[in-house]
Amino acid sequence: MPVDPLDYRKVIGHFATGVTVVTALHAGEPYGMTANAVASVSLDPTLLLVCFMDGSETGLAVKESGWFCVNILTADQEDLSNRFAQRASDFGGVEWYAGEMDVPVLAGGLGHVVCRVDRVVDGGDHDIVIGEVVACARNGGDPLLFFAGGYRRMSPAAG
């Protein structure tokens, strides 16, 4: 018997995730979208996956350009998450710089991972893009988390 998609969404929403903005550059234009369907796949070779809803502008830009960057957001970057959660990419007033292969890297994040598209796999109403990591960097700060439909912050460690 199939699972009700709404029930599944509610249950999987209780799996806490970090929040990222996936960016790409295509035909000279920057694209970006908020994503929490991001996962490390392999260390050898170094692979990472991102899921894009069918028809996503950023997903199309990634597939066309062959490159993307996963920008890991800090607890103070809710505004960027909300901005890039909208359908259209809006880089107006956003501080970013060109990383490897000119892929947009957002300033001030916890870190970023630049990938070359290795393969695209059909994932139902999403495309699963697996990227080979070509560069990465980390910075300090606290992560922005998403849990049960809302943003969360880490509690200080006990002890």
Protein Blocks (a to p, Z undefined) as FASTA:
>chain_A
ZZdfklmmmmmmmpccddddddddeehiacddddfbdcdfbfbdcdddddddehiaklmm
mmmnopacdddddfklmmmmmmmmpmbdcfehiacdddehhiacdehiabdcddddfbdc
dehjaccdddddfbdcddeddddddeehiacdddddeZZ
